[in-house]
C-alpha cells in the first residue's frame, strides 16, 4: 500500500461524512482523517488516484468550504454538514 495524498477539498469532504475529527489545526485534522481512512482505502495506486480526483472534483464543484451545494449532493445522507444546514 502506498501513501494516499489528500488535499483540502478531500479533507473537507471526508470530515463532513464522518472520517476523522476536526483538529485544532489542519495537520491534526489531516492525520485524524488519514488514520480513519486507512482501512477503507483501495489497494491499487490507480484506484487511489481516482479517489483523490473524485474527492477533489466533488469539493470544487459541490462540497465547497463556504456555500456548499448540499441540496444537490449525493453524499447528503451521510453528511454531518448537510444535516446542520437543514
Secondary structure, 3 states (H helix, E strand, C coil): CCCCCCCHHHHHHHHHCCCCCCCCCHHHHHHHHHHHHCCCCCCCHHHHHHHHHHHHHHHHHCCCCCCCCHHHCCCHHHCHHHHHHC
